[in-house]
Amino acid sequence: MSLRIVVCVKFVPDASGDRGFADDLTVDREGVDGLLSELDEYAVEQALQIAGGVEGCEVTVVTVGPGDAKDALRKALSMGADKAVHVEDEALHGSDVMGTSLVLARVVERAGFDLVIAGMASTDGTMGVLPAVLAERLGVPQVTLLSRVKVEGGVVSGRRDGDSASEEVEASLPAVVSVTDQSGEARYPSFKGIMAAKKKPVDSLDLRDLELDAAEVGLAGAWTAVDSAVKRPARTAGTVVKDEGEGGRQLAEYLATQKFI
């Protein structure tokens, strides 16, 4: 059987960098390097593993973001995805999960799909609700937070691990799934994969192509907003206590003062 898999990925600020907010209180993407969200790498990996067992399967990666977001697509293509779609439009600046899910739904419908795979959350927003909202917009079932996933006989199934128990869940295709960082280590792109990615097609779209109004996305169409942000205070030097037999008592007093104990 043939299978069309679409993987939603995001270009995010590097968590090891000095992240912050721009003047309009959106995430500052100019002052820090960006990369493919680590949690989305697991989604790409699971798509490739599923595709490896299905003849004629095609994996398309999709992202919504500025020009640099193509770097996230290139990483996914170098891992083994077949093609990519990049949605870029100035009016998308400041889009929240509702606006982003609307755009992704249009792209997924345009591409055609049997299965949509996403990471459990982005490493910048960390809301974790996009897969569910996307499934609602597409009108298909959702099977989220899977640590194991497989597709067989027109059904996607997997295991969802909780704090005290695990459950087996499944849904008929077409469907949307999200996978956790326990689903399997993502492969590292080989040199051959990196070179091959340069020849793979990347389709560029804007809001006009998707027949969307700018008022439905961006800051104007956002359902959420940041009211204020304050920079984290600079780290100060710690207090050094010389232990002359009273170190334990002084440590306990300090912890009690800070309400740690």
N, C-alpha and C positions, 0 to 999 in steps of 0.2 A: 504494500500500500504506500501511497505518497503521504507525506505529512509536512504541513507548513507551520514552522515554529517562528514566532516573533519574540525577541528578547528586548525588554525595555531597560536601558542603561542610562546612567547619569554621570555627567562630568562635574566633579566636586572639588572644592578647595582641599589641598593636601592637609591632612589633620596634623602633620608634624610642623606645619608653618604657623605663622602668626595670624590667625584668622580674626576677622572683625566685620564691622558693618560700614557700608558706604554712607554718604551724607543723607541719602533718602531712606536709610534704615533697611536696605536690602543687603544681602550678603555681599561683601566686597570680594569680587572675583578678579580684580585688577592687581591687588597688592600681594597676591599669593599664587603660587603655582597650582595648577589643577591636574586631575587625573581621573581615570575610571574608578568609580566608587568600588571599594574593595568588596562590599557585599553583593554588588552586581556581577562581579567576577564569578561568583558561585552560580548565578543564574545562567551565565554563558556556558560554564562548564557542564551543567546539567543538560542544557540544550544540546550540546555537542555529544554528550554521552548517549542521549536518546536518539539523536540523528545517526549515530554510528551503528545502531541496530535496526534501522529502517531504511530500506532501499528507496532512493529518490527523495529523501527528506531534504528540505531546504531551510536554513537558519538565517533569518534576517534580524539585524540589530537596529534599534531605533533610539534616537536621543533627541531631546529638545534643549536647545541652548545656544550660546553665542558661537562665533567662529571657532574658538579653541576647543569646543566640544567635539570636534572631529577627532581629536586625539583619543577620546574614549572609544569612538567607533573603530579607529585604527587598531587599538589594543585588542578589541573583540574580534576583529577580522584576522589579526595575526594569530589569535588563538585557534581560529578555524571556522568562524562564521562565514557564510557565503556572500552576503551583501549587506548594505547598510542604508539607512534613511536618516538624514539630518534635517531637522526643522529649525530654521533660524529666521527670526523676525524681530525688529526692534521693539515692536509692540508687546512682545512676550516678556520683556524685562519686568521682574517683580511678580511673576505668576506664582500662585500657591498651588497646592495639590489639586484643587478643583479645576483651575485653568489648565494645568499640565495634563491632568487626566482627560480633559476634553480634547486637547490636541492629540494626545496619544491614541485615543479612541478613533479619531478620524484617520490617523495614519494606519492603524492596525486594520481598520475596515478597508481602506484603500489598498493595502498590501495583500489582503486575504490571509486568513489564519485558521488553523485548527487548534493551536495551543499557544498561549501567551505566557512567558515566564519572566518573573521579576525577582529581584532580591528582596529580602525581608524588610529593608528600609534603606534610605540613603544615609550616608555617613555625615551629611551636613544638616539636613532637616530632621532626620530620624523619626518622622511621624509614623511610618509603617502602614499607612492606610491606602496608599495609591493602588495596590493590586485589587483591593475590595471595591474602591470607587470605579476603577477601570472596568471591572467585571460588570458592575451595575450599568455603566454606560453602554457596554457592548451587549447587555442582555444575556449573559452566559454565566454558568456556575463558577464559583471560586473555590479553590482548595489551597489554603494558605499555610505558611510557616511549616513547610515540609522539610524533614531531615533526610528523607529518602523519597525518590519519585521514579515512576516508570509509566510507560504508555503501552497498552496492549489491548487489541480488540476494540478500538474506539473508546477506550476508557483510560483516564489518567488517575493513578492512585499513588498513595504514599503514606508515610508515617509522620505524625505530628507528636512531638515530645513535649509533655508538660512537666511541671515541677514534681508531681507525684505519680504520673502515669503516662503511657503513650497510647495513641489511638490510630487506627487505620482508617483512612478516609479516601473517597474516590468520587469522580464525577465523569459524566459522559462528555465527550468532545463535541463541539468546541468549548474550551474552558480557559480560565486564568489561574495560574498557580504562582506561589512565591516560595522561595527556598531559603533556608537558614544557612549560617556559616558552618553547620554540622553536616551539610549534605555531601561534602567531599571536597578535598583541596583542589583549587583551580590550577590548571596546567600553566606552565610558563611558556610563552611564545618562543618557538625555535627560530633560528636565523632564516630557515626556509619559509616559515610561516610569515615572518616579518616582510620578506621580499615578495611573497605571493600576495600579501594584503594590499600592496601598492597597485595591483592590477584589478582588484575586486571593485565592483560598482558601488558608488556612494551617491544616492539620489538626494538632491537638495530641494526642500520645499519651504514655502512661507504660508502665511495665513490665507492669502488669496488662493493658493493652490488647494487649500483644505476647505475653502468656502466658510471661513470663520471671521466674525467681526472682532476688531481689536478691543471693543468694549467688553467682550466675554472673557478676556485673558488679561495678563499683566496686572499692574497695581490697581487699575480701574476696575477689573473684574474679580479681584481677590476677595475671598471670604474671610481671610485672616490678615492681620497686620501687626507689625512691631510698633508699639507706642513710644518706647524709649530704650536706649541702650547706654550703658556706662562701661568704660574700659576697666578691665580687671586691674586692681592696684599692683604696682610693681612689687615683686617679691623682696621682702626685707631679710636681713641677716637674722638667723636664729639665735636663741639665747643659749649660751654655753654654760653649763653648770659643772664646776669641778667637784668631783665626788671625794669628799673627805670624811665619809662615813654617814652622811646625811642625804646622799644622792637619791636614794629610794623614796624618802619622805618628801623631798622637794619635787620629785617627778610626780608623785601622787597628788600633791597639792596643786601642781600646775594642771594636771588632767582634770581635777575636780573644778578648778577655776574656769576652765574652758568647757565644762559640762560634758566631758568625754566619759566620765565615770560618775 
